[in-house]
Amino acid sequence: MLSASMAKILNEDPGAIHAGDLTKLHRQVDKLVSLIENQLYCIAGLNASDNAALQEPHRKTYIQDLASEVELAQRGIYRLAGSDRVEKRLRILAIVSAITLPLGLIAGLLGMNVGGLPGSMFRYGFMIVIVLMVAIAVVELWYFKRKGWFD
């Protein structure tokens, strides 16, 4: 978790924190989100259980209180990671769009039912187009990976 010294540095001089430290902190927050979601799922299962031992009033109340506490923790951790999740989803959507748009354009142009398309009379024209499309997708993936879009 966030060490006391890191918290102190963040409060006093945020510029002194290295990117690697923030990446570690970000991974810890992601793990915490996953852990809380799993706990909430388990507690909801216990709450919905038909087990006679869990239906006793004091146990039922305890499970409901536990669910409330975990929901509060979940809201707090979502405030820490919520905007980050939306950003990640939008980034992935942008990557998928950027990769599929040129491929769709090529497929659309070559799929037209008109004469005189380049490569249509050439024996290996279809294979060249397929290799070209795969090469475009690979180059775009490499570019996005190099620019850190998948981090």
Secondary structure, DSSP 8 states (H G I E B T S, - for coil): ---HHHHHHHHH-GGGS-HHHHHHHHHHHHHHHHHHHHHHHHHHHHHH---TGGGSHHHHHHHHHHHHHHHHHHHHHHHHHHHHHHHHHHHHHHHHHHHHHHHHHHHHHHTS--S--TTSSSTTHHHHHHHHHHHHHHHHHHHHHHTTTT-
